[in-house]
């Protein structure tokens, strides 16, 4: 397995984990009060938007030539780190 393939698999696994977390947060939001549901919906929408951006970065890496994907890695790492922090922040609000 190439470095690119391993990296893609790692990102795909993280994306799957975030998708599951979004589903879990949505379930918690559905059980909250009406006012809280509005706030949670905003958080979830923001997470989905960031997740979609991260997924787009992943697609760019998948489609990049083997010698060009490293150039995309830095931008992807930045997007991934931002999303990770957003998830930590959002999940702490749901507790």
N, C-alpha and C positions, 0 to 999 in steps of 0.2 A: 504494500500500500504506500502510495506516495505521500509526501508531506501535505500536499494539497488535499488529497482524499481524506487523510486523517483530520485535517483542520475542518473540512466541510462536515464530516461526521460529528465532530465535537460541537460545531455551531448548530447543526440540525438537532442534536440531543438537547441543547440548551433551549432552542426555539420550542421544541415539544414540551419541555418543562414549563416554559413561560405560558404556552397555550393552556396547559392544565391549570396553572395558577390563575389565569384570567377566568377560566370556567369556575374555579372554586370561589374567587372573589365575587363573581356574578351571582352565584348561589347564595353567598352571604348577604349580598346587597338586596337580593329579592326578599330576604327575611327581615330586613331592617325597617325602621319607620319610614314614612313617606319623605320626610325632610332628609334623612340620611341617604335614602335611595337616590335622591337627586345628586347629592355630593358624590356618592359612590359611582354613579353613572358617568359623571365627569372624569373621575379618576380612571375608570375602566376604558372609556373612550380614548383617553390620552395614552394609556398603556397599549391599546390595540393599534393606535397610530404609530407609536414607537416600535411596536413589534413588526408592523408592516414595513417600516423603514429598514429594520434589521433584516427582515426576510428579503427585501430588495437587494441589500448589500450581499447577502448570502448568494442570491441568484447571480449577481455580478461575478462573484468569485468562482462559482460553478462554471460559468460560461467563459471565463478568462482562459487564455492560453496558459499552458503549464509554466512558461517562463515569465508571465505577466501578473499572475495572481498575487505574488508577494507585494507588488505595488499597491494592491487594493487592501491588503491585510491591515495596514495602519488605520485607515478610515473605518474599516469594519470593527476593529478593536475599540475604537472610540465610540461608535454607535452601540456596541455591545455593552461597554462599561456604563454608558448613560442609561441604557435600558435596565441594566442590573440595579443601578442605584434607584431608578424610578420604581421598580418592583419592590425593593426593600422599603421605600418610603410609603408606597401605597398599601402594602400588606400591613405595615405597622399601624396605619390609620383604620384598618378593618378590624383590629383586635379590640 
